[in-house]
Amino acid sequence: MQARDVTQQTHALIDHIYAAIFGETSWQVFMEESRALLPNGQTVLVRHDQGSGTGAFALAGGLDQETVRRYNREYYALNPWTDHALARPLRQVMQADEMLPRAQLLRTQFYHEYLRPQDVVTGLGVTLSRDRERHFFFSIVGADADAAHINDAKRAIAALVPHLSRAFEPRRVPSPVGGPSSGTLRVDGRLKIVAADPD
């Protein structure tokens, strides 16, 4: 993967994020396109609820529905990366091997039953937001890759982090008019209103 290709790919992925934010396309497009950052890439947005200690894939790219259901039902609890993801610095992209040595991963039930059949052995992840109630992660996992490829993907994801964080952070903005509710306007590139909330 050449540096110029990574730069172009990163810009395209940022465009997909904003297209999804503004309703021009679905989030699934971003999830599918970002898979190309790693060989055999599979992307997930994961929600972890602090109170129950449970988590689930909110969105996934490259995974069939049965695999998503299996993860949400049983393998989330076995994922050895989860505890590390809960503790890693906010918005810092980390490779799976930085959180858990590969040799330890290869000894786990999670690897043998869930990852290995999918030809997945490593990945990159970032915690986009966290509060007392929940954590929200973006991760891409895939087949093994050389250090240069991993580092290119890591830089690309780091460039996406501010945009993904903006898209998924909880909205706590007070109404600019001081009332109990506020509306939203959507405008196009010429500042023409294309949608408005009824309030």
C-alpha positions as CSV (number, residue, x, y, z in Angstrom):
1,M,0.0,0.0,0.0
2,Q,1.7,3.2,-1.1
3,A,1.5,6.3,1.0
4,R,-0.3,8.2,-1.7
5,D,-3.0,5.5,-1.9
6,V,-3.4,5.6,1.9
7,T,-3.9,9.4,1.8
8,Q,-6.5,9.1,-1.0
9,Q,-8.2,6.3,0.8
10,T,-8.3,8.3,4.0
11,H,-9.8,11.3,2.3
12,A,-12.4,9.0,0.7
13,L,-13.3,7.5,4.1
14,I,-13.7,10.9,5.6
15,D,-16.1,11.8,2.8
16,H,-18.1,8.6,3.5
17,I,-18.3,9.6,7.2
18,Y,-19.9,13.0,6.4
19,A,-22.1,11.5,3.7
20,A,-23.5,9.2,6.4
21,I,-23.8,12.0,8.9
22,F,-25.9,14.1,6.5
23,G,-28.0,11.1,5.3
24,E,-26.6,11.0,1.8
25,T,-25.6,7.4,2.2
26,S,-25.7,4.7,4.9
27,W,-23.1,4.0,7.5
28,Q,-22.7,0.6,5.9
29,V,-20.8,2.2,3.0
30,F,-18.1,3.5,5.4
31,M,-18.0,0.2,7.2
32,E,-17.4,-1.7,3.9
33,E,-14.9,0.7,2.4
34,S,-12.8,0.9,5.5
35,R,-12.2,-2.9,5.4
36,A,-9.6,-2.3,2.7
37,L,-7.2,-0.9,5.3
38,L,-6.2,-4.4,6.3
39,P,-6.0,-7.7,4.4
40,N,-9.2,-9.7,4.9
41,G,-10.4,-6.6,6.9
42,Q,-13.6,-6.7,9.0
43,T,-14.8,-3.5,10.6
44,V,-17.0,-3.1,13.6
45,L,-18.5,-0.3,15.7
46,V,-18.9,-1.8,19.2
47,R,-21.0,-0.6,22.1
48,H,-20.0,-1.6,25.6
49,D,-22.5,-0.9,28.4
50,Q,-20.8,-0.3,31.7
51,G,-23.7,-1.3,34.0
52,S,-24.3,-4.7,32.6
53,G,-20.7,-5.4,31.4
54,T,-22.1,-6.5,28.0
55,G,-21.4,-5.3,24.5
56,A,-22.4,-5.8,20.9
57,F,-21.6,-4.9,17.4
58,A,-23.6,-1.8,16.5
59,L,-22.4,-1.9,12.9
60,A,-20.2,-4.4,11.0
61,G,-18.5,-4.6,7.6
62,G,-17.4,-7.9,6.2
63,L,-19.3,-10.1,8.6
64,D,-22.5,-12.1,7.8
65,Q,-25.4,-11.7,10.2
66,E,-24.9,-15.1,11.8
67,T,-21.3,-14.3,12.7
68,V,-22.5,-11.0,14.2
69,R,-25.2,-12.8,16.2
70,R,-22.7,-15.4,17.5
71,Y,-20.3,-12.6,18.6
72,N,-23.1,-10.7,20.4
73,R,-24.5,-13.8,22.0
74,E,-21.4,-15.6,23.2
75,Y,-18.0,-14.4,22.0
76,Y,-18.1,-10.9,23.3
77,A,-17.7,-12.3,26.8
78,L,-14.7,-14.3,25.6
79,N,-12.9,-11.5,23.7
80,P,-9.5,-11.0,25.4
81,W,-9.1,-7.6,23.8
82,T,-12.1,-6.1,25.5
83,D,-10.6,-5.4,28.9
84,H,-7.7,-3.7,27.3
85,A,-10.0,-1.6,25.0
86,L,-11.9,-0.4,28.0
87,A,-8.7,0.8,29.6
88,R,-6.8,2.3,26.6
89,P,-6.4,6.0,26.3
90,L,-9.4,7.7,24.7
91,R,-9.0,8.3,20.9
92,Q,-5.6,6.6,20.7
93,V,-5.4,4.0,17.9
94,M,-3.7,0.8,19.1
95,Q,-2.8,-2.4,17.4
96,A,-4.2,-5.6,19.0
97,D,-0.6,-6.8,19.7
98,E,0.1,-3.7,21.8
99,M,-2.8,-4.5,24.1
100,L,-2.3,-8.3,24.3
101,P,0.8,-10.2,23.2
102,R,0.1,-12.3,20.1
103,A,1.3,-15.5,21.9
104,Q,-1.4,-15.0,24.6
105,L,-4.1,-14.4,22.0
106,L,-3.2,-17.6,20.2
107,R,-3.9,-19.7,23.3
108,T,-7.4,-18.4,23.8
109,Q,-10.8,-20.0,23.0
110,F,-11.8,-16.8,21.3
111,Y,-9.0,-17.1,18.8
112,H,-9.5,-20.8,18.1
113,E,-13.2,-20.8,17.8
114,Y,-14.0,-17.3,16.5
115,L,-10.9,-15.6,14.9
116,R,-9.0,-18.4,13.3
117,P,-11.9,-19.8,11.2
118,Q,-12.2,-16.2,9.7
119,D,-8.4,-15.9,9.1
120,V,-8.2,-13.1,11.6
121,V,-5.1,-12.7,13.9
122,T,-4.6,-8.9,14.5
123,G,-6.4,-5.6,14.3
124,L,-6.5,-2.0,15.2
125,G,-8.9,-0.3,17.5
126,V,-9.8,3.1,19.0
127,T,-12.1,4.1,21.8
128,L,-14.2,7.0,20.3
129,S,-16.1,7.9,23.4
130,R,-16.7,6.8,27.0
131,D,-18.8,8.0,29.8
132,R,-20.3,6.4,33.0
133,E,-22.8,4.5,31.0
134,R,-21.0,3.2,27.8
135,H,-17.9,3.0,25.7
136,F,-18.0,3.2,21.9
137,F,-15.2,1.6,19.8
138,F,-14.2,1.4,16.2
139,S,-12.1,-1.6,15.3
140,I,-10.8,-3.3,12.2
141,V,-9.5,-6.8,12.4
142,G,-7.9,-8.9,9.7
143,A,-5.2,-11.3,8.5
144,D,-1.6,-10.8,9.4
145,A,0.2,-8.0,7.7
146,D,3.7,-6.5,7.7
147,A,4.6,-3.6,10.0
148,A,4.5,-1.1,7.2
149,H,1.0,-2.1,6.2
150,I,-0.1,-2.0,9.8
151,N,1.4,1.4,10.4
152,D,-0.2,2.8,7.2
153,A,-3.6,1.6,8.4
154,K,-2.9,3.0,11.9
155,R,-2.2,6.4,10.5
156,A,-5.3,6.3,8.4
157,I,-7.5,5.4,11.3
158,A,-5.9,8.1,13.4
159,A,-6.9,10.6,10.7
160,L,-10.5,9.3,10.9
161,V,-10.8,9.5,14.7
162,P,-11.8,13.2,15.0
163,H,-14.5,12.7,12.4
164,L,-15.9,9.5,13.9
165,S,-15.8,11.0,17.4
166,R,-17.8,13.9,16.2
167,A,-20.3,11.6,14.6
168,F,-20.8,9.3,17.6
169,E,-20.2,11.4,20.7
170,P,-23.3,12.0,22.8
171,R,-24.9,15.3,22.0
172,R,-25.2,17.6,25.1
173,V,-25.4,21.0,23.4
174,P,-27.9,23.4,25.1
175,S,-30.6,25.0,22.9
176,P,-29.2,28.3,21.5
177,V,-32.6,30.0,22.2
178,G,-32.9,28.8,25.8
179,G,-36.1,26.8,25.3
180,P,-36.7,23.2,26.2
181,S,-36.4,22.1,22.6
182,S,-34.6,23.1,19.4
183,G,-34.9,22.2,15.8
184,T,-32.4,21.1,13.2
185,L,-31.9,22.5,9.7
186,R,-30.1,20.5,6.9
187,V,-28.7,22.6,4.1
188,D,-27.0,21.7,0.8
189,G,-23.8,23.1,-0.6
190,R,-25.6,26.3,-1.8
191,L,-27.0,26.8,1.7
192,K,-30.5,25.9,0.5
193,I,-32.6,24.2,3.2
194,V,-33.3,20.6,2.3
195,A,-34.8,19.4,5.5
196,A,-36.1,20.9,8.8
197,D,-37.4,19.5,12.1
198,P,-41.0,20.6,12.8
199,D,-40.0,22.3,16.0
